[in-house]
Every structure is written in C-alpha cells, then in structure tokens.
Amino acid sequence: MPINVAIIGTGNCAKSLVEGVAFYSKNKNDKIGLMNPNIGKYHPSDIRFVAAFDIDERKVGKKLGEALNTEPNRTVKIADIPEHGVIVQRGPTHDSVIPELREYFIHESDRPAVDVARVLKDSGAEIAVNYLPTGSDKATYAYAEAALAAGCSFINCMPTPIAKSREWQGKFAAAGLVLMGDDIKSQCGATIVNRVLLDLFKMRGIRVTKSEQVNYGGNCDHFNLHYRPEAKEESKESALNSVLDADDAKPSARMIYTEKNYDHKKARIKIDGEIFGHVPVSIDLTLEDEDSPNSGGVVNDAIRAARLLTENGKPHLAKDLCAFLFKAPPEQLPDSEALQKFRKTIGSLEQEPRQSRKPARSPPARGT
Ligand SMILES: NC(=O)c1ccc[n+]([C@@H]2O[C@H](COP(=O)([O-])OP(=O)(O)OC[C@H]3O[C@@H](n4cnc5c(N)ncnc54)[C@H](O)[C@@H]3O)[C@@H](O)[C@H]2O)c1
C-alpha cells in the first residue's frame, strides 16, 4: 500500500523530495544516493504525495509539480514530477513570515486559510512533513495539532522543538502516531561533516581549542536564517557540542546570506586542536553542496521508517531513529551509535509480523 504524504511548505526542500521520489520511482534499480534503498519492504517509489500546503500566492491553487517549480524555488532539478491532481492549499500563516521575507521572497496569498485537519483527512494523508521556515514555532504547533486531529504522523524537518518535547511526544504516542524530528540532518551537510571531524579529534585524544562553522547560502531558507538564525544555530551547536568534552572549546555555527537566490551552499569548517605535547593541529575545509537535495534522501528514509513503525504498532520507537536522521533529536548520540540504533530498530521491525493496524484510512485515488 502506498505511503500517503502531505507536505507543509512547498519550497526547495519539498521540490527535492518530490523530484527524488519521481526519479527513484522511474529508476527502481538505481541505488546511488540512497542511504537505505529499502526500509522494510518500502522503496522510495512507495511514497505518494496526496496533499500540500503553502501561503505564497504563486503556489497556492496550483498543481503540486507546478508549484514546486515556481519562484522562489531554484534548487537543481532531479526529475520531472508526474502530476496526479494534488492542488496546493492555502495554509494558515501564523508566525511563519517575517516582513523581510514578505518583501523579497514570499508573496502572501490573500485567500483564506483552509481547515488543515480536514484537508489532511480528506486526502488520506498518513504522514505530514513539515518544511516551514525556521522560526515558525506557532505555525508548526498549529500544523502539528491539525496532524493529530487528522490522525497523521508528523516529521519535523525544521528546528522548532517538537519531537524533543515530552508533551508533544506524549500527544502523538497517545494517538498511536509517529513524531520525528527535529531539524533534518543532511546526508552530507556541514553538521554531519563537522561532527565526524570533531569525533575524530576526540577518538585520537586531541583537545579542541576552536570549532567554527560558517554556512554561506543564497536561497530563501538562508535569507530567513539571516534574520532568524537563533534556532538553527542552537540546533547545529547542540549537535556539535554533544560530541565534545567539557574542557573543549564551545563550537560555533553561523549562517550567512550571500544575496543570490541559489540553492548552492558553501560551508567553511575550521577546527583547531592540541595533540601530543600540546602541539597545535588544524583542519580547515570547505564543503560545497546543493542544500535541498542534501536533505531529500534523509526525509525519504524518515517517511518510510514512520510507516514501518505505525504498521508494527511501535510509534514510540521513533525516538530511536531520530539521532541518525535529525540534528536536534530527543536523544543526541555519536553518529556511529545513532546508525547502529537506527539499523537495530529497523531490523527488529522488519523481522516482526505486521499487525493489522495503522495506516487505517483507505488511500484516495490521487497523488503524485
Ligand atoms: N538541507 C536543507 O535544505 C535543510 C536541512 C535542515 C533543515 N532544513 C529546514 O527545512 C525548512 C524548509 O527549507 P526550504 O529550503 O525548503 O525552505 P523554503 O523557504 O524554500 O520553503 C519554505 C516554504 O514554506 C512556505 N510557507 C511559509 N509559511 C507557510 C505556512 N504558514 N504554511 C505553509 N507554507 C508556508 C513558503 O512559502 C515556502 O514555499 C527550513 O526551516 C530549513 O531550515 C533544511
């Protein structure tokens, strides 16, 4: 049975996710770029998009594929998106748009907001993926409430602390739904590269005297982060700090907008340390990537894992998967341990006989 997904925020990351699913659906034997070609019996081609929300007048009311290829989305194209009638609905704005975003990037639609829970229910969505701009706390909580009301699991790709919150964990667990987050950890992004290098320093008995990460990007996300950097910097710094000892220098992560609306990102990572005899050692590297495809594969795994958890009646095990997939999970672990836990949990679910429970709703006839 297909995995029915709703998208909250049809920006660059959503475009990469949807195009990636289209690509691997067409090229079923291609495993390049997939962290997990199969999760349980699920392949990326099992994902189907059945609902989408945005607030930008250039996207609301359009077919999903068309909206994803509309300005200000500019990330690299992975594949054509087949259209099957998903129309982007006008979501509620809450705190998701600051004045600067309104001026340069987001043209807010004057249509009234829909009833999100109703749209989710009617679409047959079982998982809602949250791609709202960083800092949209109220909007994220409102969408999470709507997901709960509609019986949808929730994957939070941005830093608002929701998967981390015991209160929200309790609400989703009580409903038998999966909650995963927070802030997706890119496949090969600045945070994971920085963590691996810091881990190397620690493994080799090196004291860290400086750890700096500066991210330069020109997309809408980076523009927003220029004005609202706090939650993202905290999410990155807590991911880095968790690898370090108390006598190491505190890590810093900064976000810089480069005034070009491209999805190409550069991250400069600089780490200084002290080896044998307090002699200095230093790493200075630049990572370059397309920001949004770098998150697409990880979200693709989270979606399939969420289905596996719900169909086995084990949504509470989501917390054991989050450290591998997210920057600010409920429990922060070293990356090798996070991978082991992810594999062990998925492996245990793959071996269990499936229970005949969620997803209970019958899928609708449409979807991309
Ligand atoms: N590699 C990555 O790109 C990466 C990694 C980790 C986390 N993230 C996070 O994922 C989120 C999405 O990133 P992106 O690059 O797609 O951003 P984006 O700015 O391209 O897309 C955000 C979309 O949300 C829409 N939106 C704004 N308010 C809304 C509302 N109230 N309801 C519905 N839609 C609304 C915008 O119009 C836009 O289409 C950001 O918070 C980002 O920090 C991205």
The ligand as an ORCA input file, in Angstrom:
! r2SCAN-3c Opt
* xyz 0 1
  N      19.375     20.918      3.625
  C      18.379     21.731      3.873
  O      17.982     22.442      3.000
  C      17.737     21.739      5.238
  C      18.330     20.990      6.261
  C      17.747     21.016      7.529
  C      16.605     21.758      7.755
  N      16.062     22.487      6.764
  C      14.871     23.298      7.093
  O      13.763     22.921      6.297
  C      12.871     24.033      6.174
  C      12.499     24.196      4.701
  O      13.633     24.582      3.949
  P      13.476     25.069      2.428
  O      14.841     25.297      1.902
  O      12.533     24.218      1.691
  O      12.781     26.496      2.682
  P      11.954     27.376      1.631
  O      11.985     28.755      2.159
  O      12.441     27.124      0.243
  O      10.466     26.768      1.737
  C       9.565     27.097      2.748
  C       8.178     27.080      2.119
  O       7.216     27.228      3.163
  C       6.192     28.114      2.705
  N       5.471     28.633      3.874
  C       5.794     29.675      4.675
  N       4.892     29.783      5.669
  C       3.970     28.800      5.474
  C       2.805     28.412      6.168
  N       2.404     29.049      7.273
  N       2.108     27.345      5.712
  C       2.503     26.668      4.595
  N       3.627     27.016      3.899
  C       4.344     28.056      4.333
  C       6.956     29.134      1.883
  O       6.112     29.884      1.038
  C       7.924     28.224      1.134
  O       7.320     27.703     -0.040
  C      13.605     25.245      6.759
  O      13.157     25.503      8.064
  C      15.053     24.763      6.786
  O      15.831     25.417      7.785
  C      16.592     22.495      5.512
*
